[in-house]
Amino acid sequence: MRAVVFERYGEPAEVREVPDPRPAPHGVVVRVEATGLCRSDWHGWMGHDPDIALPHVPGHELAGVVEEVGALVTLRRPGDRVTVPFVCGCGSCPSCAAGHHQVCERQTQPGFTHWGSYAQYVALDHADVNLVVLPDDLSYATAASLGCRFATAFRAVVRQGRVAAGEWVAVHGCGGVGLSAVMIAAASGARVVAVDVSPQALELARTFGAAECVDAARVPDTAEAVRELTGGGAHLSLDALGSPAVCAASVGGLRRRGRHVQVGLLPSADGMTSVPLARAVALELEILGSHGMAAHAYPELLELVRSGVLRPDLLVTSTITLDAAPAALAALGASPGAGMTVVEPWT
């Protein structure tokens, strides 16, 4: 098969022929019809993830067709149209037994713990636990967002963030996850403040329901701007980018007893990030993390997509070939981009 491969962190990847994957006894091989470019893939390419062993094929948000199943798989069969959460749970550890597959103690992640979906085929583990069957009328390009950015944003806003109608929600960083969060919060009846340095991203945020926008390239203190626009601060705020400064601004923009949800990855040399906890104590703020969404939680999301309440299809702003993926991956470091770029490996 053809796949995007990098041999060294931060150095150009290339498209080459590599062996086709084989399914584990509990797994499947999926023919990849669409896979999204995500900033998390850029972090992996840069060497920020200790799970990655070189050489490596990135890619973790995907949709496609089951091609081959392992001997122990009972619920899935060749020909099924599927997506998969970027965290694949084992199904048997204490966290999975409690329904928290997204923090599985033995989790695997395509594109991180093993070769991913910037390829024509990808192997996925524990298929009976992790595969999500897609409605026939949902396109592969749209469904690819449900493996990571859109499902991640849905759980961050709805479950971890506990959004309520009438609340103010600040979304810091309007890339794929951030724009998804804007759409989901607005559809939940919240009033959204979108924060980004890109006028294009902010324009898309308005299109997806943001009531107010803050241009972080022009405003020196975005936390103060959010507090002013919301009459005292957001009830719920998300760092959807992953930056110490953005995280601090998100916490700084909350009102009393507000809730911060960290969605964007925060890699650093020592694994530590400074957070203004003195403010969290004084205002009784909640500091929460959100790490994807388990496969069993997808029916609610899929019903909202089916009914048209949520429109992840609108996030797909471009499609590219596999040959264009290496350059697009490298470019994510300079700009995460607005909307979603989908790689179609068979075009």
N, C-alpha and C positions, 0 to 999 in steps of 0.2 A: 504494500500500500504506500501511498504518498503521505508524508507528514512533515510538519515543521519541527526541526530539531536544532537545539543549541548545545554546543560542546563546552562552553565556558560562560560563566555569569557575565552579563553585560556586554558580551560580544555578539556580533550579528548571527542570527539564526538563519537556517536555510531549509528549503524544501528538498527532500530526498526520498528515495525508496528505502523502506524499512520492513522488517518481517510483519506479517499480519498478527494481531494478538489472538490468543486462545482463551476461552473462558475458564475460570476456576470452576470447580464442581458446583459451587453455590452461585456462580455468576453467569453473565451473558457477554456476548460481543454485540455491540450496536453499530450499525452503519450510520455514520454521522451525516445528517442532511443539513444541519445548521449549527454553528457554535459562535458564541459571542466573544468579542474582544473586551476584556475586563482588566481594570487596573491591578487586581490581585495577580493576574498572570504576569504583568510587568514586574510586580514585587518579586515573584518567583524567578523571573529571568535575571533580575538584578542580584539574586543571591540572598534575599531577605527571609527565605523560608528554609529552616534546617531539614525539612523532610525530603527535599529534592536532591536526587542523586544524578550526576551527569554521566552520559549524555541524556537529554531530557526532551520530551514532547509536552508543551503546555496545553492549557485549555480545560475548562471545567464547567461551563454552562452550555448545555447541548440539547439537541432533540434529534431523534432519528428513528430507525426501525431495527427491532431485534433481528439479528442475523443468525446467531447461534446460541444455544443455551447449554449450561452445564448439567451434569447428570442428576444433581440434587434439586434443580429448579422445578417447581410444581405449578406456579401461578402464571408464569409468562411463557410465551411461545414465539417462534420465528414469525415475523410479519407484524407484531404488535408495534404500534406507534407510541413512543415513550419519550419522557424526559426523566431527569433524576436530580435530586438535591445535590449540591456540591459536596455536602458531607454525607457519606454513605455509612450508615450505622451497621453494627454487627448483628443487631437484633436480639442479643442474649445477655449483654452486660447489665449491671444494675441500672444505668442511665437509660438504656433502651427499654428495659422492662418497665420503667416508669413513664415511658413514652417520649423521652427526651433524646431522640436519635441524633439531634443536631449537636449534642455534646458527648456522643458515644466515646467510651473509654478505649475502644479499639477501632476507631473510625478510619476509613480510607477516603481519599479525595482524588478523583481523576485530575491530572495535571499538577499534582503535588506529591502525594505518596506513590504514585505510579504514573505512567504515561497517559496523557490526556487527549482532548478532543480536537486539537488542531491537526486533524488526521482524517483519513477516510473511514477508519474503524477505531473503536475504543472499547476496552474491557471494563466492565463494571461489576462490583462485588455485591454479594448478598441480594440478588435480584428480587427475590420475593418480598424483601423488606423495603427496598429502596426505589424500585421503578414506579413511575407514575404514568398510567395510561392516558393518552391524550384524546380529546374529542376529535372526531373525524374532520370537523370544519375548522380546526385550529391549525394555522400554518406552522411549519417547522421553524421559520424565522422568528415568529412571535413566541412559540413555545420555548425556544432556547433561553429567553429571558427568565422563564419560570424556574430554571435550575439554580439561578443565583440571584441576580439583581432584583427582580420583581418580587420573588418569594421572600428574599431577605428583607426587602423594604416592607412588605406586607406584615411579616411577623414583628419587625422592629416598631412599626407604627401602631398596629392593632393589638398585638399580644403583649410585647414587652412595654411599649409606650402607653398602652391603654387609652388611646385617643378617644375623645368624646366630642360630640357635636357642640359647636360654639367655642371650643377652645382655640387658643392661638398655638400654632405649631411652627417652629423655626427649623428650616432645613438648610444646613450649611454644606455646600458642595452639591452642585446640580449636574453631576454626571449621570451615569445610568441608574445607580441606586438612588441618588438624590431626586432625580426627576420622577422615578417610580414612587418615592415617598411623598412627593408633592401631590401626585395624582391620587394616591391612596388616602392621604389625609384630607384632601379637598372632597373626595367622594364620601368620606365619613362625616362631612359636615363641619370640619374644622376650618379656621381661617389660617392661611399659610403665608409665612414670610420666607421667601427664598433668598439665599445668600450665595453669591459666586463672584468670581472676577471676570467672567465671560459674559458680554452682552447677549451673545447668541444663546447661551445656557439660560440666562434670565428671561429671555423672550420665550423660550420653550416652556419655562416654568410658569409664566403667565398663561400660556396656552393650555397648560395642564391644570390650571386652577389656582395658582398663587395670587393672593389678594395684594401682597406687597412684595417688592424686590429691593435688595440692598446690593449695590455694586461694591464689592470688597476691594476693588482696585482704586476706588475713589473715596471710600469712607474709611477714615483712620481707625475707628473703634466700632466694629460691627456689633459687638455686644450692646453697646450704648444705643446704637441705631435700632436694634431689635427691641430693646426695652422701651424706647420712645414710641415706636410704631405700634406696639402692643399694649400701651398704657400700663407699663410696669413690668413687662417681661413675658416670655412665652410660658405656657403651661407645660409644653413638651418641646424638646429641642434635640436634633440629631446631628452628629458629625458624620456625614455620609462620604467624606473625603478620606480622612485618616491623616491627621496632622496635629502635632502638639498645640500649635497656635489655634487651629480651628476647634479642637477639643476644648481648650480654655475659653474661647469665645462663645461656644455653645453653652457651656456651664454659666458663663458670665451673663448671658442674655436671658436666664430663667427668672421667673418671679418666685416668690416664696412658695415653698413646697412643690416646686416644679420638678420635672423629670428629664434627665439627660440620658439619651441612648447612644452609645458608641457603636457605630456600624462599620466605619472605615477602619482598615488595619493601621496599626500604629507601630511600625517597625523602628527599632532604635538599636544602637550598638549593645546596650546592656539590657534591653527588653523592658526598660522603665520609661514612663511618660509622666511629666509633671501635670497634675490636675489641681485646680484651686479648691482644695478640700475645706479650707477655712470658710469659704462662702457656702459650701455644701452644709457645713455644720450650722452656721448662723441662720441659714434660711431653710434648714431641714430639706435639702434637695435629695433626690434619688439619683444615683449614678448606676446605670444599667449597661450591660453588654447584650449584643444580639448577634447570633452566629448561625444564620441560615434558618431553615425550616424543615421539619421532618416530613417524610413522604405522606404519612397518614393524615397530616393537616392540610393537604392540598385540596380536598373536595370543596371546602368553603371558598377558597380562592378561585378555583375553576368555575364554580357556579356564578360568582360575580363577574368573571370574564365572559362566560356564556351569555349572561343577561345583558351585557353591555355597560354595566355599572363601572367596570374597570376596563381600560383599553390599552393593554401592553403593546398592541400592534402599532400604536402611534409613536412608541419609543424607537422603533426601528427606522433609522434615518439613512442608512446606507448598507449595501451588501458588497462584499469583495470576494475575490478568488483566494484559494489557498496560497498561490504564489505571491499575493500582495500582503499576506499576513505578517511575515517577518518585519517588514518596514513599519506596518501599522502598530505592531506590538512595541517596537522601540519608541515610536512617537508618543505612546501613552505617558512616558515619563515627563515630557514637556507639557502635554495637555491631555487630561483624561478624556476630553471630548464631551460634546453635548449629544444626547441621544445614544443610540446603540448601533454599533457596527457589527454586522453578522458576516461570518466567513462561511461560504458554501463550498465544501471540499470537493464536490463532484462537478463544479462548473469550470 
